């Protein structure tokens, strides 16, 4: 069994074909999903999916792109949403200095606020980091009791090690499979007990589907690449990464479904 630890199921192409999306994922050995919000509207959609599907879990948070538009009461909204059983993390939060859609100071403020929420609730965080390694590490250090995951990791080995030293997992997406990517060199030096897999669907579809809309079942291709990098079986990758996700997000235990390699 594989777990897609980061997918945006509220996008129309996924939401409007959700039974088909889940069936195709099941056929590829992907059986559990974390629907990750980027704003409060998305969070409510994730919640509805999580409360109506036993294998879908949800998060609530404000993405750095959305930080400039965060409603005044977003803190109260997150606290309210996190009372539901299917809500397993705070996020997606973080910093994105590549696009700077929101002013960096606003991004940092909204990031810190959400880290504080996670700390008070003892919930893990899902964070986004693009071209902001130093500031992300600085803010994570301000909240030493918080744990979580560096989603869709794209930085260097030094940054990965810094995140792990702070207690965070490293999650790889479809960009691990891209030609000329530096990420296989990073991934090979990371212990399997600190790695998660994801799609970030509908974005970053892995090879051999690069350039097409992504969906959760393609977590399998990320896991296959990880197995190749570490020279281990797909079954072992599925076992390790699913155990890691279950531990981090405190997911209910389920009977493992073998993933055939």
Sine and cosine of phi, psi and omega as CSV:
sin_phi,cos_phi,sin_psi,cos_psi,sin_omega,cos_omega
0.00,0.00,0.75,-0.66,0.10,-0.99
-0.95,-0.32,0.48,-0.88,0.06,-1.00
-0.88,-0.47,0.84,-0.55,0.14,-0.99
-0.99,0.13,0.96,-0.26,-0.13,-0.99
-1.00,0.09,0.04,1.00,0.00,-1.00
-0.35,-0.94,0.98,-0.18,0.09,-1.00
-0.61,-0.79,0.47,-0.88,-0.04,-1.00
-0.94,-0.34,0.98,0.20,-0.13,-0.99
-0.95,0.32,-0.13,0.99,-0.02,-1.00
-0.99,0.13,-0.16,0.99,0.09,-1.00
-0.91,0.41,0.61,-0.79,-0.17,-0.99
-0.81,0.58,-0.69,0.72,-0.06,-1.00
-0.88,0.47,-0.51,0.86,0.03,-1.00
-1.00,0.04,-0.73,0.68,-0.05,-1.00
-0.88,0.48,-0.66,0.75,-0.07,-1.00
-0.97,0.24,-0.17,0.99,0.06,-1.00
-0.77,-0.64,0.58,0.82,-0.13,-0.99
-0.85,0.53,-0.71,0.70,0.04,-1.00
-0.85,0.53,-0.67,0.75,0.03,-1.00
-0.92,0.40,-0.66,0.75,0.04,-1.00
-0.86,0.51,-0.72,0.70,-0.03,-1.00
-0.94,0.35,-0.61,0.79,0.03,-1.00
-0.90,0.43,-0.69,0.72,0.00,-1.00
-0.91,0.42,-0.60,0.80,0.05,-1.00
-0.90,0.44,-0.70,0.71,0.00,-1.00
-0.85,0.52,-0.66,0.75,0.00,-1.00
-0.89,0.46,-0.43,0.90,0.01,-1.00
-0.99,-0.12,0.10,0.99,0.07,-1.00
1.00,0.05,0.27,0.96,0.02,-1.00
-0.96,-0.28,0.90,-0.43,-0.20,-0.98
-0.85,-0.52,-0.14,0.99,0.04,-1.00
-0.68,-0.73,0.48,-0.88,-0.19,-0.98
-0.59,-0.81,0.63,-0.78,0.15,-0.99
-0.92,-0.39,0.91,-0.41,0.01,-1.00
-1.00,0.07,0.92,-0.38,-0.16,-0.99
-0.98,-0.22,0.82,-0.57,-0.04,-1.00
-0.99,0.11,0.41,-0.91,0.09,-1.00
-0.88,-0.47,-0.19,0.98,0.09,-1.00
-0.38,-0.93,-0.03,-1.00,-0.11,-0.99
-0.94,0.34,-0.58,0.82,0.05,-1.00
-0.90,0.45,-0.72,0.69,0.05,-1.00
-0.87,0.50,-0.64,0.77,-0.04,-1.00
-0.87,0.49,-0.63,0.77,0.02,-1.00
-0.92,0.38,-0.59,0.81,0.06,-1.00
-0.92,0.39,-0.67,0.75,0.06,-1.00
-0.87,0.50,-0.67,0.74,0.00,-1.00
-0.87,0.49,-0.71,0.70,0.00,-1.00
-0.86,0.51,-0.66,0.75,0.03,-1.00
-0.92,0.39,-0.67,0.74,-0.02,-1.00
-0.91,0.41,-0.61,0.79,-0.02,-1.00
-0.97,0.24,-0.28,0.96,-0.04,-1.00
-0.94,-0.33,-0.03,1.00,0.04,-1.00
-0.71,-0.70,0.83,-0.56,-0.06,-1.00
-0.94,0.34,-0.28,0.96,-0.02,-1.00
-0.96,-0.26,0.14,0.99,0.08,-1.00
-0.92,-0.40,0.76,-0.65,0.06,-1.00
-0.88,-0.48,0.22,-0.98,-0.19,-0.98
-0.68,-0.73,0.29,-0.96,0.13,-0.99
-0.73,-0.69,0.26,-0.97,0.06,-1.00
-0.70,-0.72,0.79,-0.61,0.00,-1.00
-0.04,-1.00,-0.02,-1.00,-0.04,-1.00
-0.84,-0.55,0.90,-0.43,0.03,-1.00
-0.91,0.41,0.49,-0.87,0.02,-1.00
-0.84,0.54,-0.54,0.84,0.06,-1.00
-0.89,0.45,-0.54,0.84,-0.06,-1.00
-1.00,-0.03,-0.04,1.00,-0.10,-0.99
-0.85,0.53,-0.61,0.79,-0.04,-1.00
-0.92,0.39,-0.35,0.94,-0.04,-1.00
-0.95,-0.33,0.19,0.98,-0.02,-1.00
-0.87,0.49,0.77,-0.63,0.00,-1.00
-0.91,0.42,0.42,-0.91,-0.05,-1.00
-0.84,0.54,-0.52,0.85,-0.06,-1.00
-0.98,-0.18,0.41,0.91,-0.09,-1.00
-0.89,0.45,-0.49,0.87,0.03,-1.00
-0.90,0.44,-0.75,0.67,0.03,-1.00
-0.88,0.48,-0.63,0.78,0.01,-1.00
-0.90,0.45,-0.68,0.73,0.02,-1.00
-0.89,0.46,-0.72,0.70,0.02,-1.00
-0.85,0.53,-0.67,0.74,0.00,-1.00
-0.90,0.43,-0.70,0.71,-0.02,-1.00
-0.90,0.43,-0.57,0.82,-0.07,-1.00
-0.95,0.30,-0.04,1.00,0.06,-1.00
-0.98,0.20,-0.22,0.98,-0.04,-1.00
-1.00,0.08,0.58,-0.82,-0.08,-1.00
-0.88,0.48,-0.54,0.84,-0.06,-1.00
-0.98,0.22,-0.16,0.99,0.01,-1.00
-0.99,0.10,0.92,-0.40,-0.14,-0.99
-0.92,-0.40,-0.13,0.99,-0.06,-1.00
-0.38,-0.93,0.34,-0.94,0.13,-0.99
-0.98,-0.20,0.79,-0.62,-0.01,-1.00
0.55,-0.83,0.19,-0.98,0.36,0.93
-1.00,0.00,0.77,-0.63,0.01,-1.00
-0.81,-0.58,-0.03,-1.00,0.12,-0.99
0.74,-0.67,-0.42,-0.91,-0.06,-1.00
-0.72,-0.69,0.66,-0.76,0.07,-1.00
-0.70,-0.72,0.98,-0.17,0.00,-1.00
-1.00,-0.08,0.00,1.00,0.04,-1.00
-0.96,0.27,-0.71,0.70,-0.01,-1.00
-0.98,-0.18,-0.52,0.85,0.00,-1.00
0.77,0.63,0.69,0.73,0.05,-1.00
-0.89,0.45,-0.59,0.81,0.17,-0.99
-0.96,-0.28,0.54,-0.84,0.04,-1.00
-0.83,0.55,0.68,-0.74,-0.04,-1.00
-0.82,0.58,-0.60,0.80,0.01,-1.00
-0.92,0.38,-0.60,0.80,0.08,-1.00
-0.92,0.40,-0.68,0.73,0.04,-1.00
-0.83,0.56,-0.75,0.67,-0.05,-1.00
-0.90,0.43,-0.64,0.77,0.00,-1.00
-0.90,0.45,-0.73,0.68,-0.02,-1.00
-0.92,0.38,-0.58,0.82,0.07,-1.00
-0.88,0.47,-0.77,0.64,-0.01,-1.00
-0.88,0.48,-0.65,0.76,0.01,-1.00
-0.87,0.49,-0.68,0.73,-0.02,-1.00
-0.95,0.32,-0.58,0.82,0.10,-0.99
-0.87,0.49,-0.63,0.78,0.02,-1.00
-0.91,0.42,-0.64,0.77,0.05,-1.00
-0.88,0.48,-0.75,0.67,-0.01,-1.00
-0.86,0.50,-0.66,0.75,0.01,-1.00
-0.89,0.46,-0.68,0.74,-0.03,-1.00
-0.94,0.35,-0.52,0.85,-0.02,-1.00
-1.00,-0.05,-0.12,0.99,-0.07,-1.00
0.84,0.55,0.69,0.72,0.02,-1.00
-0.94,-0.35,0.52,-0.85,0.08,-1.00
-0.96,0.30,0.34,-0.94,0.03,-1.00
-0.90,-0.43,0.43,-0.90,0.12,-0.99
-0.88,-0.47,0.91,-0.40,-0.08,-1.00
-0.87,-0.49,0.50,-0.86,0.01,-1.00
-0.96,-0.26,0.70,-0.71,0.01,-1.00
-0.62,-0.79,0.89,-0.45,0.09,-1.00
-0.69,-0.72,0.89,-0.45,0.00,-1.00
0.83,0.55,0.56,0.83,-0.07,-1.00
-0.64,-0.77,0.49,0.87,-0.13,-0.99
-0.77,0.64,-0.80,0.61,-0.12,-0.99
-0.89,0.45,-0.70,0.71,-0.02,-1.00
-0.94,0.34,-0.58,0.81,0.06,-1.00
-0.89,0.46,-0.74,0.67,0.00,-1.00
-0.87,0.50,-0.67,0.75,0.02,-1.00
-0.86,0.52,-0.71,0.70,-0.03,-1.00
-0.94,0.33,-0.66,0.75,0.04,-1.00
-0.85,0.53,-0.62,0.78,-0.01,-1.00
-0.92,0.40,-0.39,0.92,0.02,-1.00
-0.95,0.30,-0.24,0.97,-0.05,-1.00
-0.77,-0.63,0.95,0.32,-0.15,-0.99
-0.92,0.40,-0.28,0.96,-0.01,-1.00
-1.00,0.00,-0.11,0.99,-0.04,-1.00
-1.00,0.02,0.62,-0.78,0.08,-1.00
-0.83,-0.55,0.21,-0.98,-0.02,-1.00
0.17,-0.98,-0.48,-0.88,-0.10,-1.00
-0.64,-0.76,0.65,-0.76,0.16,-0.99
-1.00,0.08,0.99,-0.16,-0.10,-1.00
-0.96,0.27,0.56,-0.83,0.06,-1.00
0.72,0.69,0.83,0.56,-0.10,-0.99
-0.86,0.52,0.72,-0.70,-0.01,-1.00
-0.65,-0.76,0.13,0.99,-0.06,-1.00
-1.00,-0.03,-0.34,-0.94,-0.07,-1.00
-0.99,-0.14,0.05,-1.00,-0.05,-1.00
-0.90,0.44,-0.63,0.78,0.01,-1.00
-0.85,0.52,-0.68,0.73,0.01,-1.00
-0.93,0.37,-0.65,0.76,0.04,-1.00
-0.85,0.52,-0.70,0.72,0.00,-1.00
-0.91,0.41,-0.60,0.80,0.04,-1.00
-0.90,0.44,-0.67,0.74,0.04,-1.00
-0.90,0.44,-0.70,0.71,-0.01,-1.00
-0.90,0.44,-0.61,0.79,0.03,-1.00
-0.89,0.46,-0.44,0.90,0.05,-1.00
-1.00,0.04,0.01,1.00,0.08,-1.00
0.99,-0.14,0.25,0.97,-0.07,-1.00
-0.99,-0.17,0.49,-0.87,0.13,-0.99
-1.00,0.05,0.35,-0.94,0.05,-1.00
-0.92,-0.40,0.82,-0.58,-0.02,-1.00
-0.93,-0.37,0.74,-0.68,0.01,-1.00
-0.95,-0.30,0.60,-0.80,0.00,-1.00
-0.88,-0.47,-0.31,-0.95,-0.06,-1.00
-0.87,0.49,-0.41,0.91,-0.01,-1.00
-0.91,0.41,-0.24,0.97,0.11,-0.99
-0.90,0.44,-0.46,0.89,-0.09,-1.00
-1.00,-0.04,-0.10,0.99,-0.12,-0.99
-0.95,0.32,0.58,-0.81,0.05,-1.00
-0.88,0.48,0.68,-0.73,0.02,-1.00
0.93,0.37,0.21,0.98,0.08,-1.00
-0.93,0.36,0.60,-0.80,0.08,-1.00
-0.99,0.14,-0.16,0.99,-0.16,-0.99
-0.92,0.39,-0.55,0.83,0.09,-1.00
-0.84,0.55,-0.59,0.81,0.03,-1.00
-0.92,0.39,-0.54,0.84,0.09,-1.00
-0.95,0.32,-0.77,0.64,-0.11,-0.99
-0.87,0.49,-0.57,0.82,-0.07,-1.00
-0.92,0.39,-0.36,0.93,-0.02,-1.00
-0.99,-0.15,0.13,0.99,0.02,-1.00
-0.97,-0.25,0.65,-0.76,0.04,-1.00
-0.94,0.33,0.60,-0.80,-0.05,-1.00
-0.89,0.45,-0.37,0.93,-0.01,-1.00
-0.98,0.17,0.11,0.99,0.05,-1.00
-0.82,-0.57,0.25,0.97,-0.10,-1.00
-0.91,-0.42,0.64,-0.77,0.16,-0.99
-0.86,-0.51,0.27,-0.96,0.07,-1.00
-0.82,-0.58,0.45,-0.89,-0.08,-1.00
-0.35,-0.94,0.12,-0.99,0.13,-0.99
-0.93,-0.36,-0.54,0.84,-0.21,-0.98
0.87,0.50,0.42,0.91,-0.02,-1.00
-0.87,0.50,0.60,-0.80,0.26,0.97
-1.00,0.02,0.27,0.96,-0.03,-1.00
-0.99,-0.11,0.22,-0.98,0.23,-0.97
0.81,0.59,0.75,0.66,0.03,-1.00
-0.88,0.48,0.74,-0.67,-0.06,-1.00
-0.97,0.25,0.32,-0.95,0.21,-0.98
-0.86,0.51,0.74,-0.67,0.25,0.97
-0.99,-0.12,0.33,0.94,-0.04,-1.00
-0.93,-0.36,0.28,0.96,-0.05,-1.00
-0.82,0.57,0.67,-0.74,0.01,-1.00
1.00,-0.04,-0.15,0.99,0.02,-1.00
-0.96,-0.28,0.38,-0.92,0.07,-1.00
-0.84,0.55,0.70,-0.71,-0.07,-1.00
-1.00,-0.01,0.35,-0.94,0.12,-0.99
-0.51,-0.86,0.30,-0.95,-0.21,-0.98
-0.84,0.54,-0.53,0.85,-0.02,-1.00
-0.85,0.53,-0.41,0.91,-0.06,-1.00
-0.98,0.22,0.05,1.00,0.24,-0.97
-0.79,0.61,-0.55,0.84,-0.03,-1.00
-0.84,0.55,-0.63,0.77,-0.05,-1.00
-0.94,0.34,-0.53,0.85,0.09,-1.00
-0.92,0.39,-0.70,0.72,0.01,-1.00
-0.90,0.43,-0.63,0.78,0.04,-1.00
-0.89,0.45,-0.64,0.76,0.03,-1.00
-0.91,0.42,-0.65,0.76,0.03,-1.00
-0.89,0.45,-0.64,0.77,0.05,-1.00
-0.89,0.46,-0.66,0.75,0.04,-1.00
-0.89,0.45,-0.69,0.72,-0.03,-1.00
-0.89,0.46,-0.67,0.75,-0.05,-1.00
-1.00,-0.02,-0.05,1.00,0.00,-1.00
0.83,0.55,0.75,0.67,0.05,-1.00
-0.74,-0.67,0.08,-1.00,-0.03,-1.00
-0.98,0.20,0.42,-0.91,0.11,-0.99
-0.87,0.50,-0.60,0.80,0.01,-1.00
-0.86,0.50,-0.65,0.76,0.02,-1.00
-0.92,0.40,-0.67,0.75,0.04,-1.00
-0.87,0.49,-0.70,0.72,0.01,-1.00
-0.88,0.48,-0.70,0.71,-0.01,-1.00
-0.89,0.46,-0.74,0.67,-0.06,-1.00
-0.92,0.40,-0.78,0.63,-0.08,-1.00
-0.93,0.38,-0.56,0.83,0.04,-1.00
-0.94,0.35,-0.63,0.78,0.07,-1.00
-0.89,0.45,-0.65,0.76,0.02,-1.00
-0.88,0.47,-0.72,0.69,-0.01,-1.00
-0.91,0.43,-0.66,0.75,0.00,-1.00
-0.89,0.46,-0.65,0.76,0.03,-1.00
-0.92,0.39,-0.77,0.63,-0.09,-1.00
-0.89,0.46,-0.75,0.66,-0.10,-1.00
-1.00,-0.04,0.03,1.00,0.01,-1.00
0.80,0.60,0.76,0.65,0.01,-1.00
-0.97,0.24,0.52,-0.86,0.08,-1.00
-0.89,0.46,0.58,-0.81,0.02,-1.00
-0.92,0.38,0.57,-0.82,0.06,-1.00
-0.67,-0.75,0.34,-0.94,0.02,-1.00
-0.93,0.37,0.80,-0.60,-0.03,-1.00
-0.90,0.43,0.66,-0.75,0.07,-1.00
-0.95,-0.30,0.88,-0.47,-0.05,-1.00
-0.85,0.52,0.61,-0.79,0.11,-0.99
-0.96,-0.28,0.88,-0.47,-0.06,-1.00
-0.99,0.16,0.79,-0.62,-0.01,-1.00
-1.00,-0.03,0.00,0.00,0.00,0.00
